[in-house]
Amino acid sequence: MTTPQFILDLRENIGHDPLWLSGMAAFVQRDDGKILLARRADTHEWALICGIVEPGENPADTAVREVSEETEVDCVPDYLAALVADDRMLQYSNGDRAQYLNAIYVCHLADGGRSNPTTGDHENTDSGWFDLDDLPQPIARSTVERLGYILRFLARKDHAAVFVCNGQELPAVQ
């Protein structure tokens, strides 16, 4: 994942100290049930499209932007499927530390939009459509977790988002 400029600017002032960041992941599904995944250039793992929310940007707009930038596919968010306060503090190879609040969206293809995935930027080496029952390997641990949240969301008849804090799923508000 390319580091956004606003984070590079913050890092000039705070060094490697922990940052609490807003992230987003997009579960884009075609009418035939196949989902969009990209193979990350940094880890070589297959993953849902994800990214960091820019200052002033709506997380749903981040989903549309990131999917377009990374795969050249046009999507529309339908639902906020999950909101996950990740209790893990990640440490990157350069020493930066960050923790994420991730909004996970269920999206569909935009009518008349682009639907043939490519590697739109340098963050991925491949992308494609896959059956949920036949996912490519290796798949990112974060994607396995996120798919679990999404599948629980899709099974709910009330379309209540899944909320996760400190690794524990909170009950849906009735």
mmCIF file of the C-alpha atoms, coordinates in Angstrom:
data_MODEL
# 
_entry.id   MODEL 
# 
loop_
_atom_site.group_PDB 
_atom_site.id 
_atom_site.type_symbol 
_atom_site.label_atom_id 
_atom_site.label_alt_id 
_atom_site.label_comp_id 
_atom_site.label_asym_id 
_atom_site.label_entity_id 
_atom_site.label_seq_id 
_atom_site.pdbx_PDB_ins_code 
_atom_site.Cartn_x 
_atom_site.Cartn_y 
_atom_site.Cartn_z 
_atom_site.occupancy 
_atom_site.B_iso_or_equiv 
_atom_site.pdbx_formal_charge 
_atom_site.auth_seq_id 
_atom_site.auth_comp_id 
_atom_site.auth_asym_id 
_atom_site.auth_atom_id 
_atom_site.pdbx_PDB_model_num 
ATOM 1   C CA . MET A 1 1   ? 0.000   0.000   0.000   1.00 0.00 ? 1   MET A CA 1 
ATOM 2   C CA . THR A 1 2   ? 1.409   3.370   -0.971  1.00 0.00 ? 2   THR A CA 1 
ATOM 3   C CA . THR A 1 3   ? 1.668   5.758   1.955   1.00 0.00 ? 3   THR A CA 1 
ATOM 4   C CA . PRO A 1 4   ? -0.552  8.822   1.419   1.00 0.00 ? 4   PRO A CA 1 
ATOM 5   C CA . GLN A 1 5   ? 1.188   12.207  1.470   1.00 0.00 ? 5   GLN A CA 1 
ATOM 6   C CA . PHE A 1 6   ? -0.684  13.379  4.564   1.00 0.00 ? 6   PHE A CA 1 
ATOM 7   C CA . ILE A 1 7   ? 0.822   10.489  6.536   1.00 0.00 ? 7   ILE A CA 1 
ATOM 8   C CA . LEU A 1 8   ? 4.323   11.215  5.223   1.00 0.00 ? 8   LEU A CA 1 
ATOM 9   C CA . ASP A 1 9   ? 3.815   14.828  6.366   1.00 0.00 ? 9   ASP A CA 1 
ATOM 10  C CA . LEU A 1 10  ? 2.682   13.674  9.824   1.00 0.00 ? 10  LEU A CA 1 
ATOM 11  C CA . ARG A 1 11  ? 5.630   11.301  10.105  1.00 0.00 ? 11  ARG A CA 1 
ATOM 12  C CA . GLU A 1 12  ? 8.017   14.240  9.614   1.00 0.00 ? 12  GLU A CA 1 
ATOM 13  C CA . ASN A 1 13  ? 6.722   15.586  12.920  1.00 0.00 ? 13  ASN A CA 1 
ATOM 14  C CA . ILE A 1 14  ? 6.047   12.455  14.955  1.00 0.00 ? 14  ILE A CA 1 
ATOM 15  C CA . GLY A 1 15  ? 8.559   9.954   13.593  1.00 0.00 ? 15  GLY A CA 1 
ATOM 16  C CA . HIS A 1 16  ? 7.520   6.332   14.077  1.00 0.00 ? 16  HIS A CA 1 
ATOM 17  C CA . ASP A 1 17  ? 5.086   7.009   16.948  1.00 0.00 ? 17  ASP A CA 1 
ATOM 18  C CA . PRO A 1 18  ? 1.738   5.197   16.701  1.00 0.00 ? 18  PRO A CA 1 
ATOM 19  C CA . LEU A 1 19  ? -0.983  6.654   14.496  1.00 0.00 ? 19  LEU A CA 1 
ATOM 20  C CA . TRP A 1 20  ? -4.674  5.792   14.679  1.00 0.00 ? 20  TRP A CA 1 
ATOM 21  C CA . LEU A 1 21  ? -5.821  5.660   11.028  1.00 0.00 ? 21  LEU A CA 1 
ATOM 22  C CA . SER A 1 22  ? -9.114  5.175   9.226   1.00 0.00 ? 22  SER A CA 1 
ATOM 23  C CA . GLY A 1 23  ? -9.019  2.387   6.691   1.00 0.00 ? 23  GLY A CA 1 
ATOM 24  C CA . MET A 1 24  ? -11.432 0.849   4.248   1.00 0.00 ? 24  MET A CA 1 
ATOM 25  C CA . ALA A 1 25  ? -11.870 -2.485  2.491   1.00 0.00 ? 25  ALA A CA 1 
ATOM 26  C CA . ALA A 1 26  ? -14.143 -3.174  -0.488  1.00 0.00 ? 26  ALA A CA 1 
ATOM 27  C CA . PHE A 1 27  ? -15.931 -6.466  -1.159  1.00 0.00 ? 27  PHE A CA 1 
ATOM 28  C CA . VAL A 1 28  ? -16.903 -6.068  -4.817  1.00 0.00 ? 28  VAL A CA 1 
ATOM 29  C CA . GLN A 1 29  ? -19.160 -8.827  -6.106  1.00 0.00 ? 29  GLN A CA 1 
ATOM 30  C CA . ARG A 1 30  ? -20.439 -9.481  -9.603  1.00 0.00 ? 30  ARG A CA 1 
ATOM 31  C CA . ASP A 1 31  ? -23.927 -10.797 -10.376 1.00 0.00 ? 31  ASP A CA 1 
ATOM 32  C CA . ASP A 1 32  ? -22.439 -14.297 -10.833 1.00 0.00 ? 32  ASP A CA 1 
ATOM 33  C CA . GLY A 1 33  ? -21.149 -14.209 -7.227  1.00 0.00 ? 33  GLY A CA 1 
ATOM 34  C CA . LYS A 1 34  ? -17.455 -13.840 -8.052  1.00 0.00 ? 34  LYS A CA 1 
ATOM 35  C CA . ILE A 1 35  ? -15.499 -11.345 -5.954  1.00 0.00 ? 35  ILE A CA 1 
ATOM 36  C CA . LEU A 1 36  ? -12.686 -8.983  -6.850  1.00 0.00 ? 36  LEU A CA 1 
ATOM 37  C CA . LEU A 1 37  ? -9.242  -9.626  -5.362  1.00 0.00 ? 37  LEU A CA 1 
ATOM 38  C CA . ALA A 1 38  ? -5.805  -8.208  -6.090  1.00 0.00 ? 38  ALA A CA 1 
ATOM 39  C CA . ARG A 1 39  ? -2.380  -9.714  -5.471  1.00 0.00 ? 39  ARG A CA 1 
ATOM 40  C CA . ARG A 1 40  ? -0.380  -7.261  -3.373  1.00 0.00 ? 40  ARG A CA 1 
ATOM 41  C CA . ALA A 1 41  ? 3.071   -6.333  -4.630  1.00 0.00 ? 41  ALA A CA 1 
ATOM 42  C CA . ASP A 1 42  ? 4.489   -6.078  -1.092  1.00 0.00 ? 42  ASP A CA 1 
ATOM 43  C CA . THR A 1 43  ? 3.357   -9.413  0.388   1.00 0.00 ? 43  THR A CA 1 
ATOM 44  C CA . HIS A 1 44  ? 2.384   -11.328 -2.788  1.00 0.00 ? 44  HIS A CA 1 
ATOM 45  C CA . GLU A 1 45  ? -0.855  -12.301 -1.032  1.00 0.00 ? 45  GLU A CA 1 
ATOM 46  C CA . TRP A 1 46  ? -4.307  -12.022 -2.556  1.00 0.00 ? 46  TRP A CA 1 
ATOM 47  C CA . ALA A 1 47  ? -6.534  -9.520  -0.773  1.00 0.00 ? 47  ALA A CA 1 
ATOM 48  C CA . LEU A 1 48  ? -9.666  -7.438  -0.907  1.00 0.00 ? 48  LEU A CA 1 
ATOM 49  C CA . ILE A 1 49  ? -9.007  -3.923  -2.127  1.00 0.00 ? 49  ILE A CA 1 
ATOM 50  C CA . CYS A 1 50  ? -8.210  -1.716  0.843   1.00 0.00 ? 50  CYS A CA 1 
ATOM 51  C CA . GLY A 1 51  ? -6.761  1.680   1.568   1.00 0.00 ? 51  GLY A CA 1 
ATOM 52  C CA . ILE A 1 52  ? -6.447  4.626   3.903   1.00 0.00 ? 52  ILE A CA 1 
ATOM 53  C CA . VAL A 1 53  ? -9.164  7.274   4.084   1.00 0.00 ? 53  VAL A CA 1 
ATOM 54  C CA . GLU A 1 54  ? -7.732  10.660  3.101   1.00 0.00 ? 54  GLU A CA 1 
ATOM 55  C CA . PRO A 1 55  ? -8.525  13.761  5.225   1.00 0.00 ? 55  PRO A CA 1 
ATOM 56  C CA . GLY A 1 56  ? -11.987 15.064  4.339   1.00 0.00 ? 56  GLY A CA 1 
ATOM 57  C CA . GLU A 1 57  ? -12.854 11.945  2.330   1.00 0.00 ? 57  GLU A CA 1 
ATOM 58  C CA . ASN A 1 58  ? -15.933 9.825   3.007   1.00 0.00 ? 58  ASN A CA 1 
ATOM 59  C CA . PRO A 1 59  ? -14.890 6.178   3.556   1.00 0.00 ? 59  PRO A CA 1 
ATOM 60  C CA . ALA A 1 60  ? -17.433 5.009   0.942   1.00 0.00 ? 60  ALA A CA 1 
ATOM 61  C CA . ASP A 1 61  ? -15.762 7.349   -1.560  1.00 0.00 ? 61  ASP A CA 1 
ATOM 62  C CA . THR A 1 62  ? -12.422 5.843   -0.552  1.00 0.00 ? 62  THR A CA 1 
ATOM 63  C CA . ALA A 1 63  ? -13.795 2.422   -1.547  1.00 0.00 ? 63  ALA A CA 1 
ATOM 64  C CA . VAL A 1 64  ? -14.722 3.681   -5.022  1.00 0.00 ? 64  VAL A CA 1 
ATOM 65  C CA . ARG A 1 65  ? -11.386 5.496   -5.450  1.00 0.00 ? 65  ARG A CA 1 
ATOM 66  C CA . GLU A 1 66  ? -9.189  2.629   -4.247  1.00 0.00 ? 66  GLU A CA 1 
ATOM 67  C CA . VAL A 1 67  ? -10.974 -0.011  -6.367  1.00 0.00 ? 67  VAL A CA 1 
ATOM 68  C CA . SER A 1 68  ? -10.630 2.241   -9.414  1.00 0.00 ? 68  SER A CA 1 
ATOM 69  C CA . GLU A 1 69  ? -6.965  3.098   -8.760  1.00 0.00 ? 69  GLU A CA 1 
ATOM 70  C CA . GLU A 1 70  ? -5.864  -0.434  -7.950  1.00 0.00 ? 70  GLU A CA 1 
ATOM 71  C CA . THR A 1 71  ? -7.910  -2.504  -10.433 1.00 0.00 ? 71  THR A CA 1 
ATOM 72  C CA . GLU A 1 72  ? -9.507  -0.048  -12.899 1.00 0.00 ? 72  GLU A CA 1 
ATOM 73  C CA . VAL A 1 73  ? -12.918 -1.485  -11.947 1.00 0.00 ? 73  VAL A CA 1 
ATOM 74  C CA . ASP A 1 74  ? -15.828 0.861   -11.261 1.00 0.00 ? 74  ASP A CA 1 
ATOM 75  C CA . CYS A 1 75  ? -17.982 0.010   -8.248  1.00 0.00 ? 75  CYS A CA 1 
ATOM 76  C CA . VAL A 1 76  ? -20.779 1.431   -6.126  1.00 0.00 ? 76  VAL A CA 1 
ATOM 77  C CA . PRO A 1 77  ? -20.983 0.828   -2.344  1.00 0.00 ? 77  PRO A CA 1 
ATOM 78  C CA . ASP A 1 78  ? -24.252 -0.772  -1.221  1.00 0.00 ? 78  ASP A CA 1 
ATOM 79  C CA . TYR A 1 79  ? -23.749 -1.376  2.491   1.00 0.00 ? 79  TYR A CA 1 
ATOM 80  C CA . LEU A 1 80  ? -21.400 -0.747  5.350   1.00 0.00 ? 80  LEU A CA 1 
ATOM 81  C CA . ALA A 1 81  ? -20.974 -4.413  6.248   1.00 0.00 ? 81  ALA A CA 1 
ATOM 82  C CA . ALA A 1 82  ? -18.611 -4.059  9.177   1.00 0.00 ? 82  ALA A CA 1 
ATOM 83  C CA . LEU A 1 83  ? -16.767 -1.532  11.280  1.00 0.00 ? 83  LEU A CA 1 
ATOM 84  C CA . VAL A 1 84  ? -13.687 -3.058  12.890  1.00 0.00 ? 84  VAL A CA 1 
ATOM 85  C CA . ALA A 1 85  ? -11.595 -1.369  15.578  1.00 0.00 ? 85  ALA A CA 1 
ATOM 86  C CA . ASP A 1 86  ? -8.459  -3.435  15.124  1.00 0.00 ? 86  ASP A CA 1 
ATOM 87  C CA . ASP A 1 87  ? -6.691  -4.017  18.414  1.00 0.00 ? 87  ASP A CA 1 
ATOM 88  C CA . ARG A 1 88  ? -3.401  -4.860  16.682  1.00 0.00 ? 88  ARG A CA 1 
ATOM 89  C CA . MET A 1 89  ? -0.661  -2.257  16.497  1.00 0.00 ? 89  MET A CA 1 
ATOM 90  C CA . LEU A 1 90  ? 1.094   -2.869  13.180  1.00 0.00 ? 90  LEU A CA 1 
ATOM 91  C CA . GLN A 1 91  ? 4.754   -2.103  12.771  1.00 0.00 ? 91  GLN A CA 1 
ATOM 92  C CA . TYR A 1 92  ? 5.985   -1.598  9.235   1.00 0.00 ? 92  TYR A CA 1 
ATOM 93  C CA . SER A 1 93  ? 9.465   -2.438  7.957   1.00 0.00 ? 93  SER A CA 1 
ATOM 94  C CA . ASN A 1 94  ? 10.468  1.249   8.156   1.00 0.00 ? 94  ASN A CA 1 
ATOM 95  C CA . GLY A 1 95  ? 9.542   1.363   11.873  1.00 0.00 ? 95  GLY A CA 1 
ATOM 96  C CA . ASP A 1 96  ? 6.242   3.229   11.492  1.00 0.00 ? 96  ASP A CA 1 
ATOM 97  C CA . ARG A 1 97  ? 3.460   2.038   13.808  1.00 0.00 ? 97  ARG A CA 1 
ATOM 98  C CA . ALA A 1 98  ? -0.264  2.291   13.131  1.00 0.00 ? 98  ALA A CA 1 
ATOM 99  C CA . GLN A 1 99  ? -3.587  0.962   14.301  1.00 0.00 ? 99  GLN A CA 1 
ATOM 100 C CA . TYR A 1 100 ? -6.728  0.988   12.138  1.00 0.00 ? 100 TYR A CA 1 
ATOM 101 C CA . LEU A 1 101 ? -10.448 1.563   12.330  1.00 0.00 ? 101 LEU A CA 1 
ATOM 102 C CA . ASN A 1 102 ? -11.628 -0.221  9.172   1.00 0.00 ? 102 ASN A CA 1 
ATOM 103 C CA . ALA A 1 103 ? -14.925 0.329   7.384   1.00 0.00 ? 103 ALA A CA 1 
ATOM 104 C CA . ILE A 1 104 ? -15.767 -2.682  5.207   1.00 0.00 ? 104 ILE A CA 1 
ATOM 105 C CA . TYR A 1 105 ? -18.154 -2.122  2.318   1.00 0.00 ? 105 TYR A CA 1 
ATOM 106 C CA . VAL A 1 106 ? -20.186 -4.480  0.138   1.00 0.00 ? 106 VAL A CA 1 
ATOM 107 C CA . CYS A 1 107 ? -20.155 -3.075  -3.394  1.00 0.00 ? 107 CYS A CA 1 
ATOM 108 C CA . HIS A 1 108 ? -21.563 -3.913  -6.819  1.00 0.00 ? 108 HIS A CA 1 
ATOM 109 C CA . LEU A 1 109 ? -20.271 -3.071  -10.287 1.00 0.00 ? 109 LEU A CA 1 
ATOM 110 C CA . ALA A 1 110 ? -21.253 0.369   -11.540 1.00 0.00 ? 110 ALA A CA 1 
ATOM 111 C CA . ASP A 1 111 ? -23.782 0.235   -14.385 1.00 0.00 ? 111 ASP A CA 1 
ATOM 112 C CA . GLY A 1 112 ? -21.887 0.842   -17.611 1.00 0.00 ? 112 GLY A CA 1 
ATOM 113 C CA . GLY A 1 113 ? -18.584 1.053   -15.729 1.00 0.00 ? 113 GLY A CA 1 
ATOM 114 C CA . ARG A 1 114 ? -15.328 -0.810  -16.174 1.00 0.00 ? 114 ARG A CA 1 
ATOM 115 C CA . SER A 1 115 ? -15.454 -4.438  -15.025 1.00 0.00 ? 115 SER A CA 1 
ATOM 116 C CA . ASN A 1 116 ? -12.287 -6.070  -16.380 1.00 0.00 ? 116 ASN A CA 1 
ATOM 117 C CA . PRO A 1 117 ? -9.668  -5.867  -13.625 1.00 0.00 ? 117 PRO A CA 1 
ATOM 118 C CA . THR A 1 118 ? -6.094  -4.892  -14.391 1.00 0.00 ? 118 THR A CA 1 
ATOM 119 C CA . THR A 1 119 ? -3.198  -3.767  -12.243 1.00 0.00 ? 119 THR A CA 1 
ATOM 120 C CA . GLY A 1 120 ? -4.116  -0.101  -12.219 1.00 0.00 ? 120 GLY A CA 1 
ATOM 121 C CA . ASP A 1 121 ? -1.179  1.010   -10.089 1.00 0.00 ? 121 ASP A CA 1 
ATOM 122 C CA . HIS A 1 122 ? 2.059   -0.362  -8.680  1.00 0.00 ? 122 HIS A CA 1 
ATOM 123 C CA . GLU A 1 123 ? 0.456   -1.647  -5.455  1.00 0.00 ? 123 GLU A CA 1 
ATOM 124 C CA . ASN A 1 124 ? -0.630  -4.936  -7.047  1.00 0.00 ? 124 ASN A CA 1 
ATOM 125 C CA . THR A 1 125 ? 0.845   -7.441  -9.466  1.00 0.00 ? 125 THR A CA 1 
ATOM 126 C CA . ASP A 1 126 ? -2.413  -9.087  -10.529 1.00 0.00 ? 126 ASP A CA 1 
ATOM 127 C CA . SER A 1 127 ? -6.169  -8.876  -10.031 1.00 0.00 ? 127 SER A CA 1 
ATOM 128 C CA . GLY A 1 128 ? -9.198  -10.923 -10.945 1.00 0.00 ? 128 GLY A CA 1 
ATOM 129 C CA . TRP A 1 129 ? -12.627 -12.324 -10.170 1.00 0.00 ? 129 TRP A CA 1 
ATOM 130 C CA . PHE A 1 130 ? -12.831 -15.417 -7.958  1.00 0.00 ? 130 PHE A CA 1 
ATOM 131 C CA . ASP A 1 131 ? -15.449 -17.793 -6.571  1.00 0.00 ? 131 ASP A CA 1 
ATOM 132 C CA . LEU A 1 132 ? -15.783 -17.625 -2.784  1.00 0.00 ? 132 LEU A CA 1 
ATOM 133 C CA . ASP A 1 133 ? -15.385 -21.415 -2.749  1.00 0.00 ? 133 ASP A CA 1 
ATOM 134 C CA . ASP A 1 134 ? -12.166 -21.310 -4.795  1.00 0.00 ? 134 ASP A CA 1 
ATOM 135 C CA . LEU A 1 135 ? -10.030 -18.398 -3.600  1.00 0.00 ? 135 LEU A CA 1 
ATOM 136 C CA . PRO A 1 136 ? -6.450  -18.023 -4.822  1.00 0.00 ? 136 PRO A CA 1 
ATOM 137 C CA . GLN A 1 137 ? -3.539  -18.701 -2.495  1.00 0.00 ? 137 GLN A CA 1 
ATOM 138 C CA . PRO A 1 138 ? -1.837  -17.335 -0.591  1.00 0.00 ? 138 PRO A CA 1 
ATOM 139 C CA . ILE A 1 139 ? -4.632  -15.158 0.738   1.00 0.00 ? 139 ILE A CA 1 
ATOM 140 C CA . ALA A 1 140 ? -4.021  -12.384 3.290   1.00 0.00 ? 140 ALA A CA 1 
ATOM 141 C CA . ARG A 1 141 ? -5.057  -13.123 6.871   1.00 0.00 ? 141 ARG A CA 1 
ATOM 142 C CA . SER A 1 142 ? -6.846  -9.758  6.985   1.00 0.00 ? 142 SER A CA 1 
ATOM 143 C CA . THR A 1 143 ? -8.916  -10.773 3.954   1.00 0.00 ? 143 THR A CA 1 
ATOM 144 C CA . VAL A 1 144 ? -9.918  -14.076 5.584   1.00 0.00 ? 144 VAL A CA 1 
ATOM 145 C CA . GLU A 1 145 ? -11.059 -12.128 8.670   1.00 0.00 ? 145 GLU A CA 1 
ATOM 146 C CA . ARG A 1 146 ? -12.889 -9.526  6.577   1.00 0.00 ? 146 ARG A CA 1 
ATOM 147 C CA . LEU A 1 147 ? -14.634 -12.191 4.495   1.00 0.00 ? 147 LEU A CA 1 
ATOM 148 C CA . GLY A 1 148 ? -15.906 -13.698 7.740   1.00 0.00 ? 148 GLY A CA 1 
ATOM 149 C CA . TYR A 1 149 ? -17.424 -10.376 8.775   1.00 0.00 ? 149 TYR A CA 1 
ATOM 150 C CA . ILE A 1 150 ? -18.920 -9.857  5.316   1.00 0.00 ? 150 ILE A CA 1 
ATOM 151 C CA . LEU A 1 151 ? -20.475 -13.312 5.176   1.00 0.00 ? 151 LEU A CA 1 
ATOM 152 C CA . ARG A 1 152 ? -22.008 -12.795 8.636   1.00 0.00 ? 152 ARG A CA 1 
ATOM 153 C CA . PHE A 1 153 ? -23.377 -9.444  7.457   1.00 0.00 ? 153 PHE A CA 1 
ATOM 154 C CA . LEU A 1 154 ? -24.827 -10.952 4.263   1.00 0.00 ? 154 LEU A CA 1 
ATOM 155 C CA . ALA A 1 155 ? -26.531 -13.688 6.309   1.00 0.00 ? 155 ALA A CA 1 
ATOM 156 C CA . ARG A 1 156 ? -28.393 -11.099 8.392   1.00 0.00 ? 156 ARG A CA 1 
ATOM 157 C CA . LYS A 1 157 ? -31.868 -10.277 7.167   1.00 0.00 ? 157 LYS A CA 1 
ATOM 158 C CA . ASP A 1 158 ? -31.860 -6.894  8.933   1.00 0.00 ? 158 ASP A CA 1 
ATOM 159 C CA . HIS A 1 159 ? -28.712 -5.654  7.126   1.00 0.00 ? 159 HIS A CA 1 
ATOM 160 C CA . ALA A 1 160 ? -27.229 -4.602  10.467  1.00 0.00 ? 160 ALA A CA 1 
ATOM 161 C CA . ALA A 1 161 ? -23.491 -3.999  10.163  1.00 0.00 ? 161 ALA A CA 1 
ATOM 162 C CA . VAL A 1 162 ? -21.064 -6.158  12.118  1.00 0.00 ? 162 VAL A CA 1 
ATOM 163 C CA . PHE A 1 163 ? -19.177 -4.179  14.769  1.00 0.00 ? 163 PHE A CA 1 
ATOM 164 C CA . VAL A 1 164 ? -15.907 -5.545  16.138  1.00 0.00 ? 164 VAL A CA 1 
ATOM 165 C CA . CYS A 1 165 ? -13.912 -4.024  18.988  1.00 0.00 ? 165 CYS A CA 1 
ATOM 166 C CA . ASN A 1 166 ? -10.869 -5.627  20.629  1.00 0.00 ? 166 ASN A CA 1 
ATOM 167 C CA . GLY A 1 167 ? -11.471 -8.783  18.641  1.00 0.00 ? 167 GLY A CA 1 
ATOM 168 C CA . GLN A 1 168 ? -15.015 -9.206  19.965  1.00 0.00 ? 168 GLN A CA 1 
ATOM 169 C CA . GLU A 1 169 ? -18.112 -8.835  17.822  1.00 0.00 ? 169 GLU A CA 1 
ATOM 170 C CA . LEU A 1 170 ? -20.615 -6.508  19.451  1.00 0.00 ? 170 LEU A CA 1 
ATOM 171 C CA . PRO A 1 171 ? -24.341 -7.220  19.249  1.00 0.00 ? 171 PRO A CA 1 
ATOM 172 C CA . ALA A 1 172 ? -26.295 -5.520  16.466  1.00 0.00 ? 172 ALA A CA 1 
ATOM 173 C CA . VAL A 1 173 ? -28.496 -2.632  17.492  1.00 0.00 ? 173 VAL A CA 1 
ATOM 174 C CA . GLN A 1 174 ? -32.156 -3.589  17.173  1.00 0.00 ? 174 GLN A CA 1 
# 
